[in-house]
């Protein structure tokens, strides 16, 4: 179905979720929903921008802040999922053992993530992957080096 400015978001979501287009291959229903919402936003950008402007002008900046916060959280979550997939693919194709030096490099990089929740998620993900690749992997040492807590 061709998308136009008059296409309701619900129809865009249905179209994306039921599509057999190769660009959706391997995408979950939730990911397709997110992609549909993004596409709908692009179609309706002028209307959304106008609504945000009106809310701001009428003293509802808290609503605008909530909207932008949710948009940023969605982008961060999507990026973390992409990173998780990429890291898992990389680990599965590595023929050599991951060394202490690799663990330290990952921990140092993770420690630079400013948001504590994002840092914890990244550390947990990497610790899980590293533990699978090395039975002697030490969770406590890794989390300490990454500036995170074990098991959170």
Secondary structure, 3 states (H helix, E strand, C coil): CCCCCCCCHHHHHHHHHHCCCHHHCCCCHHHHHHHHHHHHHHHCHHHHHHHHHHHHHCCCHHHHHHHHHHHHHHHHHHHHHHHHHHHHHHHHHCCCCCCHHHHHHHHHHHHCCCCHHHHHHHHHHHHHHHHHHCCCCCHHHHHHHHCCCCCC
